[in-house]
Structure formats: C-alpha cells, structure tokens
Amino acid sequence: MARRARTDAQKEQRRQAILDAAWELFQEHPYNAISITDVADAAGLAKGTVYLYFNTKEELFLTILEQQFEAWFDEMDGGLHTAASIDDLAELAAHSLAQRPATVRLIALAHVVLEQNINYDTALRFKRTLLARILRTGTRLETCLPFLAQGEGARLCLWVYALVIGVENLANPAPIVREVMTGEPDMRAFEIDFTHEFADIVRAVLYGLKARREKYE
C-alpha cells in the first residue's frame, strides 16, 4: 500500500488519485457494481484511507460529477463562440454529451442516488459549483441567443440539465425493460437514441422561446 500522505500537496494528490480510480471504474462498470473496496484496490490504497477523504461512496461520486461538470461546461463555453444559430447550439450540446457517455450516466444518478447520502457541506459545495457554472454559461447563452431575456440563459441551463436526466433514463432503461423493448415488436416505440432525441428537444425548446419572444415584441 502507498505511504501515508503528510503534506497538503500529498493529500490533494492522494485525493485526486482516489477520484481518478473511481472514475476509471465507473467508465467500465455500473455504479451499483462498484464498492469502496474496489476503488481502494484500484488506487493502491487501504479501504480506510478512502474514507479519510470521502465519507460515503455517494460523496465520492458526487465529487467526480462536480469535476465532470466543470469539464463539460468548459467545453460548452468554448463551443459557444462558434455557435451561430439555434441548430448549432442544439448540436453542440448533444454531441458534447455524446462524447461523454459516462458523465451522462453519472448525471442521471445525481438526484436519485448521489445526493441521498451526503452531508450538508458536500451538498452545498456541489450546488454552489453547479450554480456558478450555470450562471456563467447562462450569461454567454444570452449573448449568443438575443431572444433570451436576462436570466433566461441560466434557466435554460437548468432545463438542459433536467433533459439530460430524463432522456438518459429513457434511452438506457433497466436491462429487463430493454429485453421487453427488443423482444416485443409493439414496444419498439420506446426505443430512442440519446443524441438524436436530446438535440431535437433542445432545438424545440429554443425555437419555442424565440417564437414567444417574437410574439410579444
């Protein structure tokens, strides 16, 4: 096992190593199949060491989601500079998520799993991080899409967040439900492609907001 981390820099390095190990496992296995013991083994640490940095498995993976949100919002913010239309923006959002399937799976777990077994400080940190990014990206959206009123950009980001959760759960149902959908011809109506459906819904929302703004001008 690794030596004890003593300095702040060593502790931060150890903490990130745990996060990296858990993230690697999540990209290969379902959340429910991963234990803290698995994470500790992957990081080359004792199980108790992991608990020195994260009180629960939920806290560990919520922290990973926080980092993944930062990376995704950075990509979105960069892409907004070249998004010249509603269609461009819808495709940017959909395809950026298509390149991050594990992040999408983790987002879908946020409310129903990851936020259920954490303390106040962890919840506050996560929500403040998410709020800061929503406000920042929302302001940039208002610049790209002039029909958005002040504050509507942040609200749109929340809608997109909700869409990710909903569309991901529809596109990737439980194994037994997937079996029903593929085994019964009349159940094929429930089969959807995440990227295609997500882009279409974002596009519909944006055109709807634009039409509403034009109606009252």
Secondary structure by P-SEA (a helix, b strand, c coil): cccccccaaaaaaaaaaaaaaaaaaaaccccccccaaaaaaaacccaaaaaaccccaaaaaaaaaaaaaaaaaaaaaaaccccccaaaaaaaaaaaaaacaaaaaaaaaccccccccccaaaaaaaaaaaaaaaaaaaaaaaaaccccccaaaaaaaaaaaaaaaaaaaaacccaaaaaaaaaccccccccccaaaaaaaaaaaaaaaaaaaaaaac
